[in-house]
Amino acid sequence: MEINRDNRKVQNIKRNRLFKKYNTEKEEDLNRLIEELKQEVAAKTQQLSRYWKIQNQYYQNKLFRTDCKKFYNQLRQTYSSMKNAPEKEEVENFWREIYGNKVEHNRKACSIKKPVPTKFKHGMELSM
């Protein structure tokens, strides 16, 4: 029980500090404020993510201009460590499922029977 009391005291102190810092007195205001702060943190993480993507692109462009061999070696290392190739049996099963099933097409469809010619302004024809 003593730990729970200490924990509640700490939470109470933190809550009071937030009330003072943001000049609020109601619990609803505090909840709204917490939600706004969460959104600000999410926005900052997105900004950082965009920043690191731009920095990486800038670095790769500079590396490509100065040392192509090093650039391609670096690309090869990053993509080779990403994923191992699937086993031969997995690949064969995947394609067998796709090409193994017979599909009947509608033989009476007009697009299969004969192409529809398309005319341009100057009398040229294009058959699809």
Backbone atoms as SQL, in Angstrom:
CREATE TABLE atoms (id INTEGER PRIMARY KEY, chain TEXT, resi INTEGER, resn TEXT, atom TEXT, x REAL, y REAL, z REAL);
INSERT INTO atoms VALUES
  (1, 'A', 1, 'MET', 'N', 0.809, -1.196, 0.000),
  (2, 'A', 1, 'MET', 'CA', 0.000, 0.000, 0.000),
  (3, 'A', 1, 'MET', 'C', 0.850, 1.258, 0.000),
  (4, 'A', 2, 'GLU', 'N', 2.000, 1.168, 0.620),
  (5, 'A', 2, 'GLU', 'CA', 2.857, 2.341, 0.705),
  (6, 'A', 2, 'GLU', 'C', 3.368, 2.757, -0.682),
  (7, 'A', 3, 'ILE', 'N', 3.617, 1.766, -1.546),
  (8, 'A', 3, 'ILE', 'CA', 4.084, 2.060, -2.896),
  (9, 'A', 3, 'ILE', 'C', 2.984, 2.772, -3.674),
  (10, 'A', 4, 'ASN', 'N', 1.749, 2.318, -3.525),
  (11, 'A', 4, 'ASN', 'CA', 0.639, 2.951, -4.226),
  (12, 'A', 4, 'ASN', 'C', 0.470, 4.401, -3.804),
  (13, 'A', 5, 'ARG', 'N', 0.623, 4.658, -2.528),
  (14, 'A', 5, 'ARG', 'CA', 0.505, 6.042, -2.048),
  (15, 'A', 5, 'ARG', 'C', 1.603, 6.914, -2.646),
  (16, 'A', 6, 'ASP', 'N', 2.822, 6.396, -2.653),
  (17, 'A', 6, 'ASP', 'CA', 3.930, 7.157, -3.226),
  (18, 'A', 6, 'ASP', 'C', 3.696, 7.395, -4.716),
  (19, 'A', 7, 'ASN', 'N', 3.194, 6.389, -5.395),
  (20, 'A', 7, 'ASN', 'CA', 2.924, 6.499, -6.822),
  (21, 'A', 7, 'ASN', 'C', 1.848, 7.560, -7.087),
  (22, 'A', 8, 'ARG', 'N', 0.801, 7.554, -6.274),
  (23, 'A', 8, 'ARG', 'CA', -0.248, 8.561, -6.420),
  (24, 'A', 8, 'ARG', 'C', 0.283, 9.960, -6.132),
  (25, 'A', 9, 'LYS', 'N', 1.166, 10.072, -5.154),
  (26, 'A', 9, 'LYS', 'CA', 1.748, 11.379, -4.837),
  (27, 'A', 9, 'LYS', 'C', 2.557, 11.897, -6.023),
  (28, 'A', 10, 'VAL', 'N', 3.328, 11.025, -6.618),
  (29, 'A', 10, 'VAL', 'CA', 4.149, 11.422, -7.766),
  (30, 'A', 10, 'VAL', 'C', 3.254, 11.863, -8.917),
  (31, 'A', 11, 'GLN', 'N', 2.196, 11.091, -9.190),
  (32, 'A', 11, 'GLN', 'CA', 1.279, 11.454, -10.266),
  (33, 'A', 11, 'GLN', 'C', 0.592, 12.779, -9.973),
  (34, 'A', 12, 'ASN', 'N', 0.232, 12.990, -8.725),
  (35, 'A', 12, 'ASN', 'CA', -0.410, 14.237, -8.330),
  (36, 'A', 12, 'ASN', 'C', 0.537, 15.419, -8.519),
  (37, 'A', 13, 'ILE', 'N', 1.779, 15.218, -8.157),
  (38, 'A', 13, 'ILE', 'CA', 2.778, 16.287, -8.319),
  (39, 'A', 13, 'ILE', 'C', 2.952, 16.618, -9.800),
  (40, 'A', 14, 'LYS', 'N', 3.022, 15.577, -10.624),
  (41, 'A', 14, 'LYS', 'CA', 3.174, 15.800, -12.064),
  (42, 'A', 14, 'LYS', 'C', 1.969, 16.542, -12.630),
  (43, 'A', 15, 'ARG', 'N', 0.783, 16.141, -12.212),
  (44, 'A', 15, 'ARG', 'CA', -0.429, 16.790, -12.691),
  (45, 'A', 15, 'ARG', 'C', -0.439, 18.253, -12.284),
  (46, 'A', 16, 'ASN', 'N', -0.070, 18.536, -11.037),
  (47, 'A', 16, 'ASN', 'CA', -0.041, 19.923, -10.563),
  (48, 'A', 16, 'ASN', 'C', 0.978, 20.751, -11.336),
  (49, 'A', 17, 'ARG', 'N', 2.107, 20.154, -11.679),
  (50, 'A', 17, 'ARG', 'CA', 3.110, 20.871, -12.465),
  (51, 'A', 17, 'ARG', 'C', 2.567, 21.217, -13.854),
  (52, 'A', 18, 'LEU', 'N', 1.850, 20.256, -14.457),
  (53, 'A', 18, 'LEU', 'CA', 1.260, 20.527, -15.771),
  (54, 'A', 18, 'LEU', 'C', 0.214, 21.630, -15.686),
  (55, 'A', 19, 'PHE', 'N', -0.605, 21.601, -14.611),
  (56, 'A', 19, 'PHE', 'CA', -1.613, 22.652, -14.427),
  (57, 'A', 19, 'PHE', 'C', -0.953, 24.017, -14.354),
  (58, 'A', 20, 'LYS', 'N', 0.126, 24.097, -13.591),
  (59, 'A', 20, 'LYS', 'CA', 0.816, 25.380, -13.435),
  (60, 'A', 20, 'LYS', 'C', 1.504, 25.812, -14.728),
  (61, 'A', 21, 'LYS', 'N', 2.149, 24.857, -15.388),
  (62, 'A', 21, 'LYS', 'CA', 2.915, 25.191, -16.583),
  (63, 'A', 21, 'LYS', 'C', 2.018, 25.707, -17.710),
  (64, 'A', 22, 'TYR', 'N', 0.858, 25.105, -17.884),
  (65, 'A', 22, 'TYR', 'CA', -0.017, 25.469, -18.997),
  (66, 'A', 22, 'TYR', 'C', -1.222, 26.299, -18.568),
  (67, 'A', 23, 'ASN', 'N', -1.217, 26.783, -17.357),
  (68, 'A', 23, 'ASN', 'CA', -2.263, 27.668, -16.820),
  (69, 'A', 23, 'ASN', 'C', -3.665, 27.087, -17.020),
  (70, 'A', 24, 'THR', 'N', -3.855, 25.880, -16.612),
  (71, 'A', 24, 'THR', 'CA', -5.172, 25.249, -16.690),
  (72, 'A', 24, 'THR', 'C', -5.599, 24.808, -15.296),
  (73, 'A', 25, 'GLU', 'N', -6.904, 24.675, -15.125),
  (74, 'A', 25, 'GLU', 'CA', -7.421, 24.268, -13.831),
  (75, 'A', 25, 'GLU', 'C', -8.334, 23.047, -13.934),
  (76, 'A', 26, 'LYS', 'N', -8.838, 22.765, -15.124),
  (77, 'A', 26, 'LYS', 'CA', -9.784, 21.672, -15.277),
  (78, 'A', 26, 'LYS', 'C', -9.095, 20.431, -15.826),
  (79, 'A', 27, 'GLU', 'N', -9.655, 19.295, -15.484),
  (80, 'A', 27, 'GLU', 'CA', -9.133, 18.024, -15.969),
  (81, 'A', 27, 'GLU', 'C', -9.346, 17.885, -17.480),
  (82, 'A', 28, 'GLU', 'N', -10.482, 18.384, -18.000),
  (83, 'A', 28, 'GLU', 'CA', -10.747, 18.302, -19.442),
  (84, 'A', 28, 'GLU', 'C', -9.718, 19.097, -20.235),
  (85, 'A', 29, 'ASP', 'N', -9.353, 20.268, -19.702),
  (86, 'A', 29, 'ASP', 'CA', -8.337, 21.079, -20.377),
  (87, 'A', 29, 'ASP', 'C', -7.013, 20.332, -20.429),
  (88, 'A', 30, 'LEU', 'N', -6.721, 19.636, -19.349),
  (89, 'A', 30, 'LEU', 'CA', -5.472, 18.879, -19.289),
  (90, 'A', 30, 'LEU', 'C', -5.495, 17.737, -20.302),
  (91, 'A', 31, 'ASN', 'N', -6.628, 17.046, -20.413),
  (92, 'A', 31, 'ASN', 'CA', -6.741, 15.960, -21.393),
  (93, 'A', 31, 'ASN', 'C', -6.613, 16.488, -22.820),
  (94, 'A', 32, 'ARG', 'N', -7.243, 17.634, -23.099),
  (95, 'A', 32, 'ARG', 'CA', -7.131, 18.252, -24.415),
  (96, 'A', 32, 'ARG', 'C', -5.690, 18.644, -24.699),
  (97, 'A', 33, 'LEU', 'N', -5.037, 19.187, -23.689),
  (98, 'A', 33, 'LEU', 'CA', -3.645, 19.606, -23.823),
  (99, 'A', 33, 'LEU', 'C', -2.738, 18.404, -24.101),
  (100, 'A', 34, 'ILE', 'N', -2.982, 17.313, -23.402),
  (101, 'A', 34, 'ILE', 'CA', -2.180, 16.102, -23.620),
  (102, 'A', 34, 'ILE', 'C', -2.357, 15.622, -25.055),
  (103, 'A', 35, 'GLU', 'N', -3.585, 15.661, -25.562),
  (104, 'A', 35, 'GLU', 'CA', -3.847, 15.243, -26.938),
  (105, 'A', 35, 'GLU', 'C', -3.131, 16.160, -27.931),
  (106, 'A', 36, 'GLU', 'N', -3.150, 17.470, -27.678),
  (107, 'A', 36, 'GLU', 'CA', -2.444, 18.402, -28.563),
  (108, 'A', 36, 'GLU', 'C', -0.940, 18.144, -28.545),
  (109, 'A', 37, 'LEU', 'N', -0.395, 17.867, -27.371),
  (110, 'A', 37, 'LEU', 'CA', 1.033, 17.589, -27.279),
  (111, 'A', 37, 'LEU', 'C', 1.396, 16.300, -28.011),
  (112, 'A', 38, 'LYS', 'N', 0.521, 15.295, -27.931),
  (113, 'A', 38, 'LYS', 'CA', 0.765, 14.054, -28.672),
  (114, 'A', 38, 'LYS', 'C', 0.801, 14.332, -30.174),
  (115, 'A', 39, 'GLN', 'N', -0.116, 15.180, -30.645),
  (116, 'A', 39, 'GLN', 'CA', -0.143, 15.522, -32.063),
  (117, 'A', 39, 'GLN', 'C', 1.105, 16.293, -32.472),
  (118, 'A', 40, 'GLU', 'N', 1.578, 17.172, -31.599),
  (119, 'A', 40, 'GLU', 'CA', 2.814, 17.911, -31.891),
  (120, 'A', 40, 'GLU', 'C', 3.995, 16.968, -31.999),
  (121, 'A', 41, 'VAL', 'N', 4.051, 15.986, -31.104),
  (122, 'A', 41, 'VAL', 'CA', 5.145, 15.011, -31.149),
  (123, 'A', 41, 'VAL', 'C', 5.075, 14.209, -32.442),
  (124, 'A', 42, 'ALA', 'N', 3.869, 13.810, -32.842),
  (125, 'A', 42, 'ALA', 'CA', 3.709, 13.065, -34.091),
  (126, 'A', 42, 'ALA', 'C', 4.154, 13.909, -35.284),
  (127, 'A', 43, 'ALA', 'N', 3.816, 15.194, -35.275),
  (128, 'A', 43, 'ALA', 'CA', 4.221, 16.083, -36.369),
  (129, 'A', 43, 'ALA', 'C', 5.739, 16.229, -36.414),
  (130, 'A', 44, 'LYS', 'N', 6.365, 16.345, -35.259),
  (131, 'A', 44, 'LYS', 'CA', 7.830, 16.474, -35.211),
  (132, 'A', 44, 'LYS', 'C', 8.508, 15.205, -35.716),
  (133, 'A', 45, 'THR', 'N', 7.955, 14.037, -35.367),
  (134, 'A', 45, 'THR', 'CA', 8.563, 12.799, -35.853),
  (135, 'A', 45, 'THR', 'C', 8.446, 12.710, -37.372),
  (136, 'A', 46, 'GLN', 'N', 7.328, 13.169, -37.936),
  (137, 'A', 46, 'GLN', 'CA', 7.181, 13.186, -39.385),
  (138, 'A', 46, 'GLN', 'C', 8.198, 14.134, -40.022),
  (139, 'A', 47, 'GLN', 'N', 8.399, 15.288, -39.408),
  (140, 'A', 47, 'GLN', 'CA', 9.389, 16.242, -39.924),
  (141, 'A', 47, 'GLN', 'C', 10.782, 15.625, -39.900),
  (142, 'A', 48, 'LEU', 'N', 11.116, 14.952, -38.803),
  (143, 'A', 48, 'LEU', 'CA', 12.430, 14.308, -38.713),
  (144, 'A', 48, 'LEU', 'C', 12.587, 13.221, -39.765),
  (145, 'A', 49, 'SER', 'N', 11.525, 12.465, -39.968),
  (146, 'A', 49, 'SER', 'CA', 11.570, 11.405, -40.967),
  (147, 'A', 49, 'SER', 'C', 11.830, 11.991, -42.355),
  (148, 'A', 50, 'ARG', 'N', 11.118, 13.059, -42.696),
  (149, 'A', 50, 'ARG', 'CA', 11.340, 13.713, -43.991),
  (150, 'A', 50, 'ARG', 'C', 12.754, 14.277, -44.084),
  (151, 'A', 51, 'TYR', 'N', 13.234, 14.852, -42.986),
  (152, 'A', 51, 'TYR', 'CA', 14.577, 15.418, -42.963),
  (153, 'A', 51, 'TYR', 'C', 15.616, 14.335, -43.250),
  (154, 'A', 52, 'TRP', 'N', 15.474, 13.168, -42.590),
  (155, 'A', 52, 'TRP', 'CA', 16.464, 12.110, -42.784),
  (156, 'A', 52, 'TRP', 'C', 16.395, 11.535, -44.193),
  (157, 'A', 53, 'LYS', 'N', 15.203, 11.478, -44.780),
  (158, 'A', 53, 'LYS', 'CA', 15.091, 11.019, -46.160),
  (159, 'A', 53, 'LYS', 'C', 15.798, 11.982, -47.106),
  (160, 'A', 54, 'ILE', 'N', 15.597, 13.286, -46.889),
  (161, 'A', 54, 'ILE', 'CA', 16.238, 14.293, -47.735),
  (162, 'A', 54, 'ILE', 'C', 17.753, 14.238, -47.572),
  (163, 'A', 55, 'GLN', 'N', 18.205, 14.105, -46.324),
  (164, 'A', 55, 'GLN', 'CA', 19.645, 14.035, -46.074),
  (165, 'A', 55, 'GLN', 'C', 20.251, 12.804, -46.751),
  (166, 'A', 56, 'ASN', 'N', 19.557, 11.674, -46.669),
  (167, 'A', 56, 'ASN', 'CA', 20.051, 10.449, -47.295),
  (168, 'A', 56, 'ASN', 'C', 20.105, 10.616, -48.812),
  (169, 'A', 57, 'GLN', 'N', 19.085, 11.235, -49.388),
  (170, 'A', 57, 'GLN', 'CA', 19.065, 11.457, -50.830),
  (171, 'A', 57, 'GLN', 'C', 20.212, 12.385, -51.243),
  (172, 'A', 58, 'TYR', 'N', 20.425, 13.436, -50.469),
  (173, 'A', 58, 'TYR', 'CA', 21.518, 14.376, -50.765),
  (174, 'A', 58, 'TYR', 'C', 22.868, 13.648, -50.719),
  (175, 'A', 59, 'TYR', 'N', 23.054, 12.833, -49.682),
  (176, 'A', 59, 'TYR', 'CA', 24.311, 12.094, -49.532),
  (177, 'A', 59, 'TYR', 'C', 24.513, 11.137, -50.709),
  (178, 'A', 60, 'GLN', 'N', 23.439, 10.419, -51.096),
  (179, 'A', 60, 'GLN', 'CA', 23.569, 9.471, -52.207),
  (180, 'A', 60, 'GLN', 'C', 23.853, 10.194, -53.522),
  (181, 'A', 61, 'ASN', 'N', 23.213, 11.340, -53.751),
  (182, 'A', 61, 'ASN', 'CA', 23.486, 12.099, -54.976),
  (183, 'A', 61, 'ASN', 'C', 24.936, 12.562, -55.016),
  (184, 'A', 62, 'LYS', 'N', 25.417, 13.054, -53.894),
  (185, 'A', 62, 'LYS', 'CA', 26.794, 13.522, -53.828),
  (186, 'A', 62, 'LYS', 'C', 27.767, 12.366, -54.038),
  (187, 'A', 63, 'LEU', 'N', 27.475, 11.232, -53.412),
  (188, 'A', 63, 'LEU', 'CA', 28.331, 10.059, -53.556),
  (189, 'A', 63, 'LEU', 'C', 28.324, 9.566, -54.998),
  (190, 'A', 64, 'PHE', 'N', 27.167, 9.597, -55.650),
  (191, 'A', 64, 'PHE', 'CA', 27.078, 9.159, -57.039),
  (192, 'A', 64, 'PHE', 'C', 27.913, 10.054, -57.939),
  (193, 'A', 65, 'ARG', 'N', 27.867, 11.372, -57.686),
  (194, 'A', 65, 'ARG', 'CA', 28.654, 12.303, -58.500),
  (195, 'A', 65, 'ARG', 'C', 30.149, 12.124, -58.288),
  (196, 'A', 66, 'THR', 'N', 30.557, 11.822, -57.067),
  (197, 'A', 66, 'THR', 'CA', 31.986, 11.765, -56.767),
  (198, 'A', 66, 'THR', 'C', 32.586, 10.377, -56.943),
  (199, 'A', 67, 'ASP', 'N', 31.857, 9.328, -56.506),
  (200, 'A', 67, 'ASP', 'CA', 32.423, 7.983, -56.527),
  (201, 'A', 67, 'ASP', 'C', 31.320, 6.965, -56.806),
  (202, 'A', 68, 'CYS', 'N', 31.085, 6.696, -58.082),
  (203, 'A', 68, 'CYS', 'CA', 29.993, 5.794, -58.482),
  (204, 'A', 68, 'CYS', 'C', 30.194, 4.383, -57.947),
  (205, 'A', 69, 'LYS', 'N', 31.413, 3.919, -57.956),
  (206, 'A', 69, 'LYS', 'CA', 31.677, 2.551, -57.510),
  (207, 'A', 69, 'LYS', 'C', 31.276, 2.371, -56.048),
  (208, 'A', 70, 'LYS', 'N', 31.644, 3.313, -55.233),
  (209, 'A', 70, 'LYS', 'CA', 31.292, 3.253, -53.814),
  (210, 'A', 70, 'LYS', 'C', 29.776, 3.334, -53.630),
  (211, 'A', 71, 'PHE', 'N', 29.130, 4.169, -54.439),
  (212, 'A', 71, 'PHE', 'CA', 27.673, 4.304, -54.367),
  (213, 'A', 71, 'PHE', 'C', 26.987, 2.975, -54.663),
  (214, 'A', 72, 'TYR', 'N', 27.390, 2.322, -55.762),
  (215, 'A', 72, 'TYR', 'CA', 26.750, 1.052, -56.127),
  (216, 'A', 72, 'TYR', 'C', 27.082, -0.053, -55.126),
  (217, 'A', 73, 'ASN', 'N', 28.271, -0.050, -54.591),
  (218, 'A', 73, 'ASN', 'CA', 28.612, -1.036, -53.552),
  (219, 'A', 73, 'ASN', 'C', 27.734, -0.838, -52.325),
  (220, 'A', 74, 'GLN', 'N', 27.514, 0.397, -51.974),
  (221, 'A', 74, 'GLN', 'CA', 26.667, 0.687, -50.811),
  (222, 'A', 74, 'GLN', 'C', 25.223, 0.249, -51.067),
  (223, 'A', 75, 'LEU', 'N', 24.711, 0.493, -52.262),
  (224, 'A', 75, 'LEU', 'CA', 23.359, 0.041, -52.601),
  (225, 'A', 75, 'LEU', 'C', 23.256, -1.478, -52.537),
  (226, 'A', 76, 'ARG', 'N', 24.258, -2.143, -53.070),
  (227, 'A', 76, 'ARG', 'CA', 24.248, -3.601, -53.078),
  (228, 'A', 76, 'ARG', 'C', 24.238, -4.143, -51.652),
  (229, 'A', 77, 'GLN', 'N', 24.976, -3.532, -50.764),
  (230, 'A', 77, 'GLN', 'CA', 25.019, -3.993, -49.371),
  (231, 'A', 77, 'GLN', 'C', 23.681, -3.796, -48.683),
  (232, 'A', 78, 'THR', 'N', 23.019, -2.658, -48.899),
  (233, 'A', 78, 'THR', 'CA', 21.756, -2.410, -48.214),
  (234, 'A', 78, 'THR', 'C', 20.660, -3.329, -48.717),
  (235, 'A', 79, 'TYR', 'N', 20.617, -3.619, -50.019),
  (236, 'A', 79, 'TYR', 'CA', 19.558, -4.466, -50.541),
  (237, 'A', 79, 'TYR', 'C', 19.837, -5.946, -50.320),
  (238, 'A', 80, 'SER', 'N', 21.097, -6.340, -50.256),
  (239, 'A', 80, 'SER', 'CA', 21.383, -7.753, -50.035),
  (240, 'A', 80, 'SER', 'C', 21.069, -8.163, -48.606),
  (241, 'A', 81, 'SER', 'N', 21.156, -7.234, -47.673),
  (242, 'A', 81, 'SER', 'CA', 20.882, -7.571, -46.284),
  (243, 'A', 81, 'SER', 'C', 19.404, -7.444, -45.936),
  (244, 'A', 82, 'MET', 'N', 18.592, -6.937, -46.875),
  (245, 'A', 82, 'MET', 'CA', 17.183, -6.721, -46.577),
  (246, 'A', 82, 'MET', 'C', 16.398, -8.017, -46.437),
  (247, 'A', 83, 'LYS', 'N', 16.522, -8.913, -47.403),
  (248, 'A', 83, 'LYS', 'CA', 15.685, -10.093, -47.383),
  (249, 'A', 83, 'LYS', 'C', 16.402, -11.238, -48.073),
  (250, 'A', 84, 'ASN', 'N', 16.251, -12.400, -47.500),
  (251, 'A', 84, 'ASN', 'CA', 16.816, -13.581, -48.132),
  (252, 'A', 84, 'ASN', 'C', 15.898, -14.040, -49.248),
  (253, 'A', 85, 'ALA', 'N', 16.486, -14.628, -50.270),
  (254, 'A', 85, 'ALA', 'CA', 15.694, -15.116, -51.392),
  (255, 'A', 85, 'ALA', 'C', 14.868, -16.318, -50.950),
  (256, 'A', 86, 'PRO', 'N', 13.670, -16.481, -51.514),
  (257, 'A', 86, 'PRO', 'CA', 12.847, -17.635, -51.146),
  (258, 'A', 86, 'PRO', 'C', 13.447, -18.924, -51.697),
  (259, 'A', 87, 'GLU', 'N', 13.068, -20.026, -51.094),
  (260, 'A', 87, 'GLU', 'CA', 13.534, -21.329, -51.547),
  (261, 'A', 87, 'GLU', 'C', 12.957, -21.650, -52.922),
  (262, 'A', 88, 'LYS', 'N', 13.610, -22.537, -53.637),
  (263, 'A', 88, 'LYS', 'CA', 13.180, -22.914, -54.979),
  (264, 'A', 88, 'LYS', 'C', 11.775, -23.506, -54.949),
  (265, 'A', 89, 'GLU', 'N', 11.485, -24.321, -53.959),
  (266, 'A', 89, 'GLU', 'CA', 10.167, -24.955, -53.860),
  (267, 'A', 89, 'GLU', 'C', 9.063, -23.920, -53.640),
  (268, 'A', 90, 'GLU', 'N', 9.340, -22.898, -52.837),
  (269, 'A', 90, 'GLU', 'CA', 8.353, -21.846, -52.602),
  (270, 'A', 90, 'GLU', 'C', 8.022, -21.105, -53.890),
  (271, 'A', 91, 'VAL', 'N', 9.048, -20.794, -54.676),
  (272, 'A', 91, 'VAL', 'CA', 8.841, -20.080, -55.931),
  (273, 'A', 91, 'VAL', 'C', 8.044, -20.942, -56.903),
  (274, 'A', 92, 'GLU', 'N', 8.410, -22.212, -57.000),
  (275, 'A', 92, 'GLU', 'CA', 7.694, -23.107, -57.907),
  (276, 'A', 92, 'GLU', 'C', 6.238, -23.245, -57.491),
  (277, 'A', 93, 'ASN', 'N', 5.956, -23.384, -56.207),
  (278, 'A', 93, 'ASN', 'CA', 4.575, -23.495, -55.730),
  (279, 'A', 93, 'ASN', 'C', 3.791, -22.219, -56.029),
  (280, 'A', 94, 'PHE', 'N', 4.428, -21.072, -55.833),
  (281, 'A', 94, 'PHE', 'CA', 3.767, -19.794, -56.088),
  (282, 'A', 94, 'PHE', 'C', 3.316, -19.704, -57.540),
  (283, 'A', 95, 'TRP', 'N', 4.232, -19.968, -58.465),
  (284, 'A', 95, 'TRP', 'CA', 3.891, -19.850, -59.879),
  (285, 'A', 95, 'TRP', 'C', 2.990, -20.981, -60.330),
  (286, 'A', 96, 'ARG', 'N', 3.093, -22.153, -59.730),
  (287, 'A', 96, 'ARG', 'CA', 2.218, -23.268, -60.087),
  (288, 'A', 96, 'ARG', 'C', 0.772, -22.925, -59.739),
  (289, 'A', 97, 'GLU', 'N', 0.556, -22.251, -58.615),
  (290, 'A', 97, 'GLU', 'CA', -0.791, -21.854, -58.230),
  (291, 'A', 97, 'GLU', 'C', -1.374, -20.844, -59.210),
  (292, 'A', 98, 'ILE', 'N', -0.536, -19.969, -59.734),
  (293, 'A', 98, 'ILE', 'CA', -1.020, -18.947, -60.665),
  (294, 'A', 98, 'ILE', 'C', -1.275, -19.542, -62.047),
  (295, 'A', 99, 'TYR', 'N', -0.298, -20.251, -62.604),
  (296, 'A', 99, 'TYR', 'CA', -0.418, -20.760, -63.969),
  (297, 'A', 99, 'TYR', 'C', -1.062, -22.134, -64.041),
  (298, 'A', 100, 'GLY', 'N', -1.202, -22.809, -62.931),
  (299, 'A', 100, 'GLY', 'CA', -1.792, -24.142, -62.931),
  (300, 'A', 100, 'GLY', 'C', -3.286, -24.132, -63.133),
  (301, 'A', 101, 'ASN', 'N', -3.971, -23.066, -62.766),
  (302, 'A', 101, 'ASN', 'CA', -5.419, -22.991, -62.899),
  (303, 'A', 101, 'ASN', 'C', -5.792, -22.550, -64.309),
  (304, 'A', 102, 'LYS', 'N', -6.642, -23.341, -64.946),
  (305, 'A', 102, 'LYS', 'CA', -7.126, -22.978, -66.282),
  (306, 'A', 102, 'LYS', 'C', -8.201, -21.911, -66.125),
  (307, 'A', 103, 'VAL', 'N', -8.124, -20.886, -66.954),
  (308, 'A', 103, 'VAL', 'CA', -9.090, -19.799, -66.914),
  (309, 'A', 103, 'VAL', 'C', -9.805, -19.756, -68.258),
  (310, 'A', 104, 'GLU', 'N', -11.112, -19.758, -68.237),
  (311, 'A', 104, 'GLU', 'CA', -11.910, -19.650, -69.457),
  (312, 'A', 104, 'GLU', 'C', -12.298, -18.194, -69.655),
  (313, 'A', 105, 'HIS', 'N', -11.960, -17.672, -70.817),
  (314, 'A', 105, 'HIS', 'CA', -12.332, -16.304, -71.152),
  (315, 'A', 105, 'HIS', 'C', -13.626, -16.323, -71.959),
  (316, 'A', 106, 'ASN', 'N', -14.312, -15.235, -71.973),
  (317, 'A', 106, 'ASN', 'CA', -15.547, -15.108, -72.730),
  (318, 'A', 106, 'ASN', 'C', -15.201, -14.993, -74.213),
  (319, 'A', 107, 'ARG', 'N', -15.438, -16.055, -74.961),
  (320, 'A', 107, 'ARG', 'CA', -15.079, -16.086, -76.382),
  (321, 'A', 107, 'ARG', 'C', -16.011, -15.207, -77.219),
  (322, 'A', 108, 'LYS', 'N', -17.150, -14.861, -76.680),
  (323, 'A', 108, 'LYS', 'CA', -18.113, -14.059, -77.427),
  (324, 'A', 108, 'LYS', 'C', -17.895, -12.557, -77.241),
  (325, 'A', 109, 'ALA', 'N', -16.908, -12.187, -76.460),
  (326, 'A', 109, 'ALA', 'CA', -16.647, -10.762, -76.230),
  (327, 'A', 109, 'ALA', 'C', -16.186, -10.123, -77.532),
  (328, 'A', 110, 'CYS', 'N', -16.702, -8.936, -77.832),
  (329, 'A', 110, 'CYS', 'CA', -16.384, -8.286, -79.103),
  (330, 'A', 110, 'CYS', 'C', -14.917, -7.857, -79.170),
  (331, 'A', 111, 'SER', 'N', -14.296, -7.572, -78.052),
  (332, 'A', 111, 'SER', 'CA', -12.901, -7.143, -78.086),
  (333, 'A', 111, 'SER', 'C', -11.976, -8.288, -78.460),
  (334, 'A', 112, 'ILE', 'N', -12.397, -9.525, -78.216),
  (335, 'A', 112, 'ILE', 'CA', -11.583, -10.672, -78.595),
  (336, 'A', 112, 'ILE', 'C', -11.789, -11.012, -80.067),
  (337, 'A', 113, 'LYS', 'N', -13.009, -10.847, -80.584),
  (338, 'A', 113, 'LYS', 'CA', -13.323, -11.214, -81.959),
  (339, 'A', 113, 'LYS', 'C', -12.583, -10.351, -82.974),
  (340, 'A', 114, 'LYS', 'N', -12.788, -9.048, -82.904),
  (341, 'A', 114, 'LYS', 'CA', -12.131, -8.185, -83.886),
  (342, 'A', 114, 'LYS', 'C', -11.788, -6.848, -83.237),
  (343, 'A', 115, 'PRO', 'N', -10.646, -6.272, -83.618),
  (344, 'A', 115, 'PRO', 'CA', -10.266, -4.981, -83.038),
  (345, 'A', 115, 'PRO', 'C', -11.125, -3.852, -83.578),
  (346, 'A', 116, 'VAL', 'N', -11.366, -2.858, -82.761),
  (347, 'A', 116, 'VAL', 'CA', -12.157, -1.697, -83.149),
  (348, 'A', 116, 'VAL', 'C', -11.198, -0.623, -83.649),
  (349, 'A', 117, 'PRO', 'N', -11.309, -0.211, -84.924),
  (350, 'A', 117, 'PRO', 'CA', -10.382, 0.809, -85.438),
  (351, 'A', 117, 'PRO', 'C', -10.704, 2.182, -84.847),
  (352, 'A', 118, 'THR', 'N', -9.669, 2.940, -84.610),
  (353, 'A', 118, 'THR', 'CA', -9.807, 4.289, -84.088),
  (354, 'A', 118, 'THR', 'C', -9.233, 5.253, -85.117),
  (355, 'A', 119, 'LYS', 'N', -9.980, 6.293, -85.467),
  (356, 'A', 119, 'LYS', 'CA', -9.527, 7.253, -86.477),
  (357, 'A', 119, 'LYS', 'C', -9.073, 8.542, -85.807),
  (358, 'A', 120, 'PHE', 'N', -8.010, 9.103, -86.356),
  (359, 'A', 120, 'PHE', 'CA', -7.503, 10.383, -85.898),
  (360, 'A', 120, 'PHE', 'C', -7.980, 11.486, -86.824),
  (361, 'A', 121, 'LYS', 'N', -7.621, 12.724, -86.548),
  (362, 'A', 121, 'LYS', 'CA', -8.027, 13.880, -87.346),
  (363, 'A', 121, 'LYS', 'C', -7.609, 13.752, -88.813),
  (364, 'A', 122, 'HIS', 'N', -6.389, 13.341, -89.047),
  (365, 'A', 122, 'HIS', 'CA', -5.812, 13.386, -90.376),
  (366, 'A', 122, 'HIS', 'C', -6.028, 12.097, -91.155),
  (367, 'A', 123, 'GLY', 'N', -7.002, 11.297, -90.778),
  (368, 'A', 123, 'GLY', 'CA', -7.330, 10.105, -91.530),
  (369, 'A', 123, 'GLY', 'C', -6.517, 8.875, -91.175),
  (370, 'A', 124, 'MET', 'N', -5.579, 9.000, -90.239),
  (371, 'A', 124, 'MET', 'CA', -4.783, 7.842, -89.814),
  (372, 'A', 124, 'MET', 'C', -5.643, 6.943, -88.949),
  (373, 'A', 125, 'GLU', 'N', -5.438, 5.650, -89.069),
  (374, 'A', 125, 'GLU', 'CA', -6.192, 4.705, -88.279),
  (375, 'A', 125, 'GLU', 'C', -5.274, 3.967, -87.321),
  (376, 'A', 126, 'LEU', 'N', -5.817, 3.649, -86.190),
  (377, 'A', 126, 'LEU', 'CA', -5.091, 2.864, -85.203),
  (378, 'A', 126, 'LEU', 'C', -6.034, 1.767, -84.749),
  (379, 'A', 127, 'SER', 'N', -5.665, 0.525, -84.953),
  (380, 'A', 127, 'SER', 'CA', -6.545, -0.563, -84.507),
  (381, 'A', 127, 'SER', 'C', -6.010, -1.109, -83.190),
  (382, 'A', 128, 'MET', 'N', -6.908, -1.273, -82.257),
  (383, 'A', 128, 'MET', 'CA', -6.519, -1.741, -80.928),
  (384, 'A', 128, 'MET', 'C', -6.732, -3.220, -80.810);
